Amino acid sequence: MTNAVTGHITSSQIHRWRVHLWLIICFFAALGAVLFKLSIEMHAIIGLIFAGLILILLRQRKNPIRGLMGQINTVSNWARRSG
């Protein structure tokens, strides 16, 4: 998780790690809310937080997603084997 040139961890890498950590925490919190029969409202709130974190994660991955969407839009790429 270090920068290949300087060997230091960048702030964007730290931010990405925090988002992943919160996604894992929200997943287990939502699972716990169901397993321990807490209120459905608690489960829904945790789910909305999880969805918001997914949006943040997609925003961080904007360029790779844009490239993949460009490949999906081109039908000729579907028949070609990759690799």
DOMI-473275 format. One line per 8 residues: their letters; for each residue x, y, z of N, C-alpha, C. Coordinates in Angstrom, 1 decimal. Atoms other than C-alpha are relative to their C-alpha. Layout:
BEGIN
A	X Y Z X Y Z X Y Z | ...
This chain:
BEGIN
MTNAVTGH	0.8 -1.2 0.0 0.0 0.0 0.0 0.9 1.3 0.0 | -0.9 -1.2 0.1 3.0 2.3 -0.5 0.1 0.5 -1.4 | -0.2 -0.6 1.3 3.7 4.6 -3.3 1.3 -0.6 -0.6 | -1.2 0.7 0.6 6.2 2.8 -5.7 1.2 1.0 -0.1 | -1.1 -0.9 0.2 8.2 6.0 -6.2 0.6 0.4 1.3 | -0.6 -0.5 -1.3 8.6 7.4 -2.7 0.0 -1.0 1.1 | 0.1 1.0 -1.1 7.7 4.4 -0.6 -0.9 0.4 1.2 | 0.9 -0.5 -1.1 5.2 6.4 1.5 -1.4 -0.3 -0.4
ITSSQIHR	1.5 0.2 0.2 1.5 5.8 2.0 -0.6 1.4 -0.3 | 0.6 -1.2 0.3 -0.5 8.5 0.3 -1.4 0.2 0.8 | 1.3 -0.3 -0.7 -3.6 10.2 1.8 -1.2 -0.7 -0.7 | 1.2 0.7 0.7 -5.9 8.7 -0.9 0.0 -1.5 0.3 | 0.0 1.4 -0.4 -4.7 5.2 0.0 -0.5 -0.2 1.4 | 0.5 0.1 -1.4 -5.4 5.9 3.7 -1.5 0.2 0.0 | 1.5 -0.3 0.1 -8.9 7.3 2.8 -0.7 -1.3 -0.6 | 0.6 1.2 0.6 -9.6 4.2 0.6 0.0 -1.1 1.0
WRVHLWLI	-0.1 1.0 -1.1 -8.5 1.9 3.5 -1.1 0.2 1.0 | 1.0 -0.3 -1.0 -10.8 3.7 5.9 -1.4 -0.3 -0.5 | 1.3 0.4 0.6 -13.8 3.3 3.5 -0.2 -1.5 0.0 | 0.1 1.5 0.0 -13.1 -0.4 3.2 -0.3 -0.5 1.4 | 0.1 0.4 -1.4 -12.8 -0.7 7.0 -1.5 0.3 0.5 | 1.4 -0.4 -0.4 -16.2 1.1 7.5 -1.0 -0.9 -0.7 | 0.9 0.9 0.7 -17.8 -1.1 4.9 -0.1 -1.3 0.7 | -0.1 1.3 -0.7 -16.7 -4.2 6.8 -0.8 0.1 1.3
ICFFAALG	0.6 -0.2 -1.3 -17.9 -2.7 10.1 -1.5 0.1 -0.2 | 1.4 -0.1 0.3 -21.3 -1.8 8.6 -0.6 -1.3 -0.3 | 0.5 1.3 0.4 -21.7 -5.2 7.1 -0.3 -0.9 1.3 | 0.2 0.9 -1.2 -21.2 -7.0 10.5 -1.0 0.7 0.9 | 1.0 -0.6 -0.8 -23.3 -4.4 12.3 -1.4 -0.3 -0.5 | 1.3 0.3 0.6 -26.2 -5.0 9.9 -0.4 -1.5 0.2 | 0.1 1.4 -0.2 -25.7 -8.7 10.2 -0.4 -0.3 1.5 | 0.3 0.1 -1.4 -25.7 -8.4 14.0 -1.4 0.5 0.4
AVLFKLSI	1.4 -0.6 -0.2 -28.9 -6.3 13.9 -1.0 -1.1 -0.3 | 1.0 1.1 0.4 -30.7 -9.2 12.1 0.1 -1.2 1.0 | -0.2 1.2 -0.8 -29.2 -12.0 14.1 -0.5 0.2 1.5 | 0.4 -0.2 -1.4 -29.9 -10.4 17.5 -1.4 0.6 0.1 | 1.4 -0.4 0.1 -33.4 -9.4 16.4 -0.2 1.4 0.6 | 0.1 -1.5 -0.3 -32.8 -5.6 16.9 -1.1 0.5 -1.0 | 1.1 -0.5 0.8 -35.3 -3.3 15.3 0.4 0.1 -1.5 | -0.2 -0.1 1.5 -35.7 -3.2 11.5 0.5 1.4 -0.3
EMHAIIGL	-0.5 -1.3 0.3 -35.1 0.5 11.7 1.5 0.1 0.1 | -1.5 0.0 -0.2 -31.6 -0.1 13.0 0.7 -0.6 -1.2 | -0.6 0.7 1.2 -30.9 -2.5 10.2 -0.1 0.9 -1.2 | 0.2 -0.9 1.2 -32.3 0.0 7.6 1.0 1.2 0.1 | -1.0 -1.1 -0.1 -30.1 2.8 9.0 1.4 -0.4 -0.3 | -1.3 0.5 0.3 -27.0 0.7 8.9 0.1 -0.3 -1.5 | 0.0 0.2 1.5 -28.0 -0.3 5.3 0.2 1.2 -0.8 | -0.1 -1.3 0.7 -28.3 3.3 4.3 1.4 0.5 0.1
IFAGLILI	-1.4 -0.4 -0.1 -24.9 4.1 5.7 0.9 -0.9 -0.9 | -0.7 0.8 0.8 -23.5 1.1 3.9 -0.1 0.4 -1.5 | 0.2 -0.4 1.4 -25.0 2.3 0.6 0.7 1.3 -0.3 | -0.8 -1.2 0.2 -23.5 5.7 1.1 1.5 -0.2 -0.1 | -1.4 0.3 0.1 -20.1 4.2 1.7 0.3 -0.7 -1.4 | -0.2 0.6 1.4 -20.5 2.2 -1.6 0.1 1.1 -1.0 | 0.0 -1.1 0.9 -21.2 5.5 -3.4 1.4 0.7 0.1 | -1.4 -0.6 -0.2 -17.9 6.9 -1.9 1.0 -0.9 -0.7
LLRQRKNP	-0.9 0.9 0.6 -16.1 3.8 -3.0 0.0 0.1 -1.5 | 0.1 -0.1 1.4 -17.4 4.1 -6.5 0.5 1.3 -0.5 | -0.6 -1.3 0.4 -16.4 7.7 -6.6 1.5 -0.1 0.0 | -1.4 0.2 -0.1 -12.9 6.7 -5.6 0.5 -0.8 -1.2 | -0.3 0.9 1.1 -12.9 4.1 -8.4 -0.5 0.5 -1.4 | 0.7 -0.6 1.1 -14.3 6.5 -11.0 0.7 -0.3 -1.3 | -0.7 0.2 1.3 -11.6 6.1 -13.7 -0.1 -1.5 -0.5 | 0.1 1.4 0.5 -11.5 2.3 -13.8 -1.4 -0.4 -0.4
IRGLMGQI	1.4 0.3 0.3 -15.3 2.1 -13.8 -0.4 0.7 -1.4 | 0.2 -0.7 1.3 -15.4 4.7 -16.7 0.6 -0.9 -1.1 | -0.6 0.8 1.1 -13.0 2.5 -18.7 -0.8 -1.3 -0.2 | 0.8 1.3 0.1 -15.1 -0.7 -18.0 -1.3 0.3 -0.8 | 1.3 -0.4 0.7 -18.3 1.1 -19.1 0.3 0.3 -1.5 | -0.4 -0.3 1.4 -16.5 2.2 -22.3 0.1 -1.3 -0.8 | -0.1 1.3 0.6 -15.7 -1.5 -23.0 -1.3 -0.7 -0.2 | 1.4 0.6 0.1 -19.3 -2.6 -22.3 -0.8 0.6 -1.2
NTVSNWAR	0.7 -0.7 1.1 -20.6 0.0 -24.8 0.4 -0.4 -1.4 | -0.5 0.4 1.3 -18.5 -1.4 -27.6 -0.3 -1.5 -0.2 | 0.5 1.4 0.2 -20.2 -4.6 -28.9 1.1 -0.8 -0.5 | -1.1 0.7 0.7 -17.1 -5.6 -30.9 1.0 -0.6 1.1 | -0.9 0.5 -1.0 -15.2 -6.1 -27.6 -0.5 -1.2 0.7 | 0.7 1.1 -0.6 -17.7 -8.7 -26.4 0.5 -1.3 -0.6 | -0.4 1.2 0.7 -16.6 -11.3 -29.0 1.5 -0.3 0.1 | -1.5 0.1 -0.1 -12.9 -10.7 -28.6 0.4 -0.6 1.3
RSG	-0.5 0.6 -1.2 -11.1 -12.8 -26.1 1.1 0.9 0.6 | -1.1 -0.8 -0.7 -9.0 -10.9 -23.5 1.0 -1.0 0.5 | -1.0 0.9 -0.6 -5.7 -12.5 -22.7 0.5 -0.8 -1.0
